[in-house]
Amino acid sequence: MITFVRIVRYCSNFTMETYYNIKFLQKIFLLILLPFIGESSYGQSDLSGHTAVDHIVATVGNEIILHSEVEMQYLSQMQMGFKNLSAEEARCIVMEDILFQKLLLSQAKKDSIEVSNDQVEGELDRRMRYFVSQIGSEQKLEEYYGKSIVEIKAEFRELVKSQILVQRMQAKTTEHVKATPSEVREFFEDIPKDSLPYINAEIEVSHIVKKSPISETERQRTIDKLEELKERIAKGEDFGVLAFMYSEDPLSAKENGELGFVERGTLVPEFEAAAFSLKEGEVSGIVETKFGYHIMRLIERRGELVNLRHILIAPKVSNEDLQKAKLFLDSIYQLIAIDSLTFSEAAEKFSDDEDTKLNGGVMVNMQTGTSKFEATHLDPLLSFTIDKMLVGQVSQPTLMNTADGKQAYRLIQLKSRTKPHVANLKDDYQRIQEVTLEVKQQKAIQVWIKKKRAKTYIHIKEEYSDCVFANDWTTP
């Protein structure tokens, strides 16, 4: 019989993509909140009833689990679930989850699974774009976190690297597990009819994004302004004061342009190349990045770490430039309308959205890791636009806000729309297949855990001795 947990995961369409985005977001916002949690975290009683300070609560191979790590995940997940569970039961679930992640990480290192800096940087950029889109703009994320995007990325680089290792190790443990059509049908028929989940209305959407081109006049104005500032610095004016007055990086401007020490591999390539080529006290030439134009002065270098000041000035988009983007999409709309070009082809050739252009413009719901969206998962403007569209229809160019807070235009295509319904094999086969596969994978993982724990040192402190785990974590 299908368990309650499986039904819940089926309804929510939970994926590892969802899991790691939640973990990443938890770490961002809980690190903000932890200094204010006080008694509710580090001064909190542990499972044995004693007041706990931060300490090691478990060891898996060479990986340790801290009390604070368990508390951080417990506190954040209390906001999302754990209904009808005591605090002790909830912490036990969190502990077992972390034990599994640490075992995967330990084994990944034993197997010498490699993750390149480029892969980590790409994943960091992708997640930053997602969280910026959720909070509204890069500036809002920086203000909320109290650090620049560069500093946030530097802080979470090791976390993301570990998560990629864990993902790859878990994929390796289940790579040969498949779910056949007969297994999917058997799985579905084993669900009691009164327990079948109700699927809300869902849609699939594609888009073609066109950002406003920057005019040569505006580009030159920006460069001229930085050249003027360079001349003033050369004549003896203070770089930090000018950064405070003119830099358009709001976080570093408050610190007179200073970024603090950042390591190689955490900066955008053009900026990093210039920063690591400078001598102490030297001012760079004008450097162009996706954020705009910069000049920088190296304060200090310590091996692969640099501390510097910079001044950022971004070219401004005029209404005239914005209209050029709209007119360009108007022409693409006409080509699609007369079947000279498919929407997918147009997205690949012309879209400025790097995350979707190579998959036909199909938008991915980062909450589920799929292309399916409920209405509440869409931003209000997009939801309003598609509300009266027919499946297959393409919209006229519509205004949007990009992840960096700038305006752009996009074409939208409604690819599919489903009505609310009780789950069934005809409409939800892929979804049911995914859950069937997940159940088989979970069984394979349990076998893997049993095999690896026999060869891995695992020690759990007595404060968790009363936990009833799904797996036996005691080293044989």
C-alpha positions in Angstrom: 0.0 0.0 0.0 1.2 3.5 -0.7 2.2 5.4 2.4 1.1 8.8 3.5 4.6 10.2 3.0 4.5 9.1 -0.6 1.2 10.7 -1.2 2.4 14.0 0.2 5.5 13.9 -1.9 3.3 13.0 -4.9 1.0 15.9 -4.3 3.8 18.4 -3.9 5.8 17.1 -6.8 8.9 17.1 -4.5 12.2 16.8 -6.3 15.9 17.0 -5.3 16.0 20.3 -7.2 13.4 21.6 -4.7 15.3 20.1 -1.8 18.6 21.8 -2.6 17.0 25.2 -3.4 15.2 25.0 0.0 18.5 24.1 1.7 20.3 27.0 -0.1 17.5 29.5 0.7 17.3 28.3 4.3 21.0 28.9 4.8 20.8 32.4 3.3 17.9 33.6 5.5 18.6 31.6 8.6 22.1 33.0 8.8 20.4 36.4 8.9 18.0 35.3 11.6 20.3 33.2 13.8 21.9 36.1 15.7 18.4 37.1 16.8 17.1 33.6 17.7 18.9 33.5 21.0 17.2 31.1 23.4 15.3 29.3 20.6 18.4 27.9 19.0 21.8 27.7 20.7 20.4 28.1 24.2 17.7 25.6 23.5 17.3 22.3 25.3 18.5 19.2 23.4 16.7 15.9 23.2 17.9 14.9 26.6 16.5 18.1 28.2 19.9 19.7 28.9 20.8 23.2 27.7 22.9 22.8 24.6 25.7 24.9 23.2 27.1 24.3 19.7 28.9 21.0 19.5 29.4 17.9 17.4 26.4 15.6 17.6 27.5 13.0 15.0 30.4 12.0 12.8 30.2 10.2 9.4 33.6 9.3 8.1 35.5 12.5 8.1 32.3 14.6 8.0 30.9 16.1 11.2 27.4 17.2 12.1 27.0 20.2 14.4 24.1 20.8 16.8 23.6 24.2 15.1 23.3 22.5 11.7 20.5 20.3 13.0 18.8 23.3 14.7 19.0 25.4 11.6 17.3 22.8 9.5 14.8 22.0 12.2 13.8 25.6 12.7 13.4 26.3 9.0 11.5 23.1 8.3 9.1 23.8 11.2 7.8 26.6 9.0 7.0 24.2 6.2 5.8 21.0 7.8 6.3 18.5 10.7 2.6 18.6 11.5 1.4 16.2 14.2 5.1 15.5 15.2 6.7 16.4 18.5 9.9 18.5 18.5 11.9 15.4 19.3 10.4 13.4 16.4 11.0 16.3 14.0 14.7 16.6 15.1 15.2 12.9 14.6 13.9 13.2 11.0 16.2 16.1 10.4 19.2 14.3 11.9 18.6 11.2 9.7 18.3 13.4 6.6 21.7 15.0 7.5 23.3 11.7 8.2 22.4 10.5 4.7 23.7 13.7 3.1 27.0 13.4 5.0 27.4 9.7 4.1 26.9 10.7 0.4 29.4 13.5 0.7 31.9 11.2 2.5 31.6 8.5 -0.2 31.8 11.1 -3.0 35.2 12.2 -1.7 36.3 8.6 -1.3 35.3 8.0 -4.9 37.2 11.1 -6.0 34.1 12.6 -7.7 35.2 16.0 -9.1 33.4 19.3 -9.4 35.0 22.1 -11.4 35.1 25.7 -10.4 33.1 26.5 -13.6 30.4 24.1 -12.6 30.1 25.6 -9.1 30.1 29.1 -10.5 27.4 28.2 -13.0 25.2 26.7 -10.3 25.8 29.7 -8.0 24.8 32.1 -10.8 21.7 30.0 -11.6 20.5 29.9 -8.0 21.3 33.6 -7.5 19.1 34.5 -10.5 16.3 32.4 -9.0 16.5 34.0 -5.6 16.9 37.5 -7.0 13.7 36.8 -9.0 11.9 35.8 -5.8 12.9 38.8 -3.8 12.6 41.3 -6.6 16.1 42.5 -7.5 19.8 42.1 -6.8 19.8 45.3 -4.7 16.9 44.0 -2.5 18.8 40.7 -1.9 21.9 42.5 -1.1 20.1 44.9 1.3 18.2 42.0 3.0 21.4 39.9 3.4 23.6 42.9 4.2 26.3 41.8 1.7 27.1 42.2 -2.0 26.2 39.4 -4.5 29.9 38.7 -4.8 30.2 38.3 -1.0 27.1 36.1 -0.8 28.4 33.8 -3.6 31.8 33.6 -1.8 30.1 32.5 1.4 28.0 29.8 -0.2 30.6 28.5 -2.7 31.6 25.5 -0.5 28.0 24.7 0.3 27.0 24.5 -3.3 30.1 22.4 -4.2 29.2 20.0 -1.4 25.6 19.8 -2.7 26.7 19.1 -6.2 28.9 16.3 -4.9 26.0 14.9 -2.9 23.7 15.1 -5.9 26.2 13.3 -8.1 26.8 10.6 -5.5 23.1 10.0 -5.0 22.6 9.8 -8.8 25.4 7.3 -9.0 23.7 5.1 -6.3 20.4 4.9 -8.4 21.6 5.3 -12.0 20.5 1.7 -12.9 17.1 1.9 -11.3 14.2 2.1 -13.8 10.4 2.1 -13.6 8.6 0.1 -16.2 5.0 0.8 -17.4 3.7 -2.3 -15.7 5.4 -1.1 -12.4 3.8 2.3 -12.8 0.4 0.8 -13.3 0.8 -1.6 -10.4 2.0 1.3 -8.1 -1.0 3.5 -9.1 -3.5 0.7 -8.6 -2.1 0.0 -5.2 -3.2 3.5 -4.0 -6.6 3.4 -2.2 -9.2 5.4 -4.3 -10.0 7.6 -1.4 -6.4 8.5 -1.1 -5.7 9.6 -4.6 -4.3 13.2 -4.6 -6.2 16.1 -6.1 -4.1 17.9 -8.8 -4.7 21.7 -9.0 -4.9 23.4 -12.4 -1.5 23.7 -14.0 0.0 25.4 -17.0 3.2 25.3 -19.1 4.6 28.5 -20.4 7.4 29.5 -22.8 8.9 32.9 -23.4 11.3 34.8 -25.6 13.0 37.6 -23.7 14.5 40.7 -25.4 16.5 43.1 -23.2 16.9 46.7 -24.3 20.0 47.4 -26.3 22.3 50.1 -24.9 22.8 53.0 -27.3 26.4 53.8 -28.3 25.8 57.3 -27.0 24.9 56.1 -23.5 27.7 53.6 -23.5 30.2 56.3 -24.3 28.7 58.6 -21.7 29.3 55.9 -19.1 32.9 55.4 -20.2 33.6 59.1 -20.2 32.3 59.5 -16.7 34.7 56.8 -15.4 37.6 58.3 -17.4 36.8 61.6 -15.6 36.8 59.8 -12.2 40.1 58.1 -13.1 41.7 61.5 -13.8 40.4 62.9 -10.5 42.0 60.0 -8.7 45.3 60.5 -10.6 45.3 64.1 -9.4 45.0 63.0 -5.8 41.3 62.7 -5.0 40.4 59.8 -2.7 39.1 56.7 -4.5 36.9 55.7 -1.5 35.2 59.1 -1.4 34.5 59.1 -5.1 33.1 55.5 -4.8 30.8 56.6 -2.0 29.6 59.5 -4.1 29.3 57.9 -7.6 29.3 54.1 -7.5 26.1 52.4 -8.4 26.9 49.3 -6.4 24.8 50.2 -3.3 26.4 47.8 -0.8 30.0 48.5 -1.6 29.4 52.3 -2.1 28.4 52.5 1.6 31.9 51.0 2.4 33.7 53.6 0.1 33.7 51.0 -2.6 35.5 48.3 -0.6 34.4 44.7 -1.3 36.4 42.9 1.5 38.5 39.9 0.8 37.1 37.6 -1.9 38.7 34.5 -3.4 39.6 33.6 -6.9 36.7 31.9 -8.7 33.9 33.9 -7.0 34.0 37.0 -9.2 32.7 37.4 -12.8 35.6 36.5 -15.2 36.4 40.0 -16.6 36.4 41.6 -13.2 38.5 38.8 -11.6 41.1 38.9 -14.4 41.6 42.7 -13.8 41.6 42.4 -10.0 44.3 39.7 -9.9 46.5 41.5 -12.4 46.8 44.7 -10.3 49.6 45.7 -7.9 48.7 47.1 -4.5 47.5 50.7 -4.8 47.2 50.4 -8.6 44.0 51.6 -10.4 42.7 49.5 -13.2 41.5 50.5 -16.6 37.8 50.5 -17.4 36.4 46.9 -17.1 33.1 45.9 -18.7 31.0 43.2 -17.0 27.3 42.2 -17.2 26.7 44.7 -14.4 28.1 47.7 -16.2 31.5 49.4 -16.3 34.0 49.4 -13.4 37.3 50.9 -12.3 39.0 49.3 -9.3 42.0 49.8 -6.9 43.7 46.9 -5.2 44.0 47.4 -1.5 45.7 44.1 -0.6 46.3 40.6 -2.0 46.9 37.5 0.1 47.6 34.6 -2.3 44.3 33.7 -3.9 42.4 36.4 -2.0 42.1 40.1 -2.9 40.6 43.1 -1.2 39.8 46.1 -3.4 37.6 49.1 -3.9 35.6 49.6 -7.1 33.3 52.1 -8.7 30.5 50.8 -10.8 28.5 52.8 -13.3 25.8 51.1 -15.4 24.6 52.4 -18.7 21.0 53.6 -18.5 18.2 52.2 -20.7 16.1 55.0 -22.3 12.4 54.6 -23.2 13.6 54.8 -26.8 15.9 51.8 -26.3 13.1 49.9 -24.5 10.8 50.5 -27.5 13.5 49.0 -29.8 13.3 45.7 -27.9 9.5 45.8 -28.3 9.7 46.5 -32.0 12.2 43.6 -32.4 9.8 41.2 -30.7 6.9 42.6 -32.8 8.8 41.4 -35.9 9.5 38.0 -34.4 5.8 37.7 -33.5 4.8 38.3 -37.1 7.2 35.6 -38.3 5.8 33.1 -35.8 2.2 34.1 -36.8 2.8 33.3 -40.5 4.7 30.0 -39.6 8.0 31.2 -41.0 9.5 30.4 -37.6 8.4 28.2 -34.7 8.4 29.7 -31.2 11.1 27.2 -30.1 13.4 28.1 -33.0 12.9 31.8 -32.3 13.7 31.3 -28.6 16.9 29.6 -29.4 18.0 32.2 -31.9 16.8 35.4 -30.3 16.0 35.1 -26.6 18.2 36.9 -24.1 17.2 34.5 -21.3 20.2 32.1 -21.0 18.2 29.7 -18.7 15.5 28.9 -21.2 16.6 29.7 -24.7 18.2 26.3 -25.4 15.0 24.4 -24.4 12.6 26.3 -26.6 12.0 29.0 -24.1 10.2 26.7 -21.7 10.1 28.2 -18.2 11.0 25.9 -15.3 9.2 26.1 -12.0 12.1 26.3 -9.5 9.8 25.2 -6.7 9.2 21.8 -8.3 12.0 21.4 -10.9 9.4 20.8 -13.6 7.8 22.9 -16.3 4.4 22.8 -14.6 3.1 25.9 -12.8 0.1 26.5 -10.6 -1.2 30.1 -10.8 0.2 31.0 -7.4 3.7 30.0 -8.7 3.7 32.7 -11.4 4.3 36.4 -10.9 1.1 38.4 -11.1 1.8 40.2 -14.3 2.5 36.9 -16.2 -0.5 35.2 -14.6 -2.7 38.1 -15.8 -1.3 37.9 -19.3 -2.0 34.2 -19.8 -5.3 34.1 -18.0 -7.4 34.5 -21.2 -4.9 32.9 -23.6 -5.7 29.7 -25.5 -3.3 26.8 -25.5 -0.7 27.4 -28.3 -1.4 31.1 -28.5 1.4 33.6 -28.5 1.1 37.0 -26.8 2.0 40.3 -28.2 5.3 41.7 -26.6 4.7 42.3 -22.9 6.7 44.3 -20.4 8.6 42.4 -17.6 11.2 42.9 -14.9 14.4 40.9 -15.3 16.3 39.4 -12.3 18.6 42.4 -12.1 15.6 44.8 -11.7 15.7 46.2 -15.3 12.9 46.3 -17.7 12.6 44.1 -20.8 10.0 42.8 -23.2 9.0 39.2 -23.9 6.7 37.1 -26.0 4.7 34.4 -24.1 3.4 31.1 -25.4 0.9 29.1 -23.4 2.0 25.5 -24.1 -0.6 23.6 -22.0 -3.3 24.0 -19.4 -4.9 21.3 -17.3 -8.1 21.5 -15.2 -8.2 20.5 -11.5 -8.7 16.8 -11.3 -8.2 13.6 -9.2 -4.9 12.0 -10.3 -5.3 9.4 -13.0 -3.0 7.4 -15.3 -4.1 9.1 -18.5 -3.4 12.8 -17.5 -0.7 12.2 -14.9 1.3 9.3 -16.1 4.6 11.1 -16.1 4.0 12.3 -12.5 3.0 8.8 -11.3 6.0 7.3 -13.1 8.3 9.8 -11.3 6.9 8.8 -7.9 7.1 5.1 -8.8 10.7 5.5 -9.7 11.4 7.5 -6.6 10.0 4.6 -4.4 12.3 2.2 -6.2 15.2 4.5 -5.8 14.5 4.8 -2.0 14.7 1.1 -1.7 18.0 1.1 -3.6 19.3 3.8 -1.4 18.4 1.8 1.8 20.4 -1.1 0.4 23.3 1.3 -0.4 23.2 2.8 3.1 23.4 -0.6 4.7 26.4 -1.5 2.5 28.3 1.7 3.0 27.7 2.1 6.8 29.4 -1.3 7.2 32.6 0.3 5.9 32.2 3.9 7.3 32.8 5.1 10.8 29.5 6.5 12.1 29.0 7.8 15.6 25.9 9.5 16.9 25.9 11.2 20.4 23.6 9.9 23.1 21.2 12.8 22.9 19.8 11.1 19.8 19.8 7.6 21.2 16.0 7.6 21.5 15.5 8.4 17.8 13.7 5.7 15.8 15.5 6.0 12.4 14.3 4.5 9.1 17.8 3.1 8.7 20.2 1.5 11.2 23.0 4.0 11.4 25.0 2.1 14.1 28.3 0.9 12.7 28.3 -2.9 12.7 
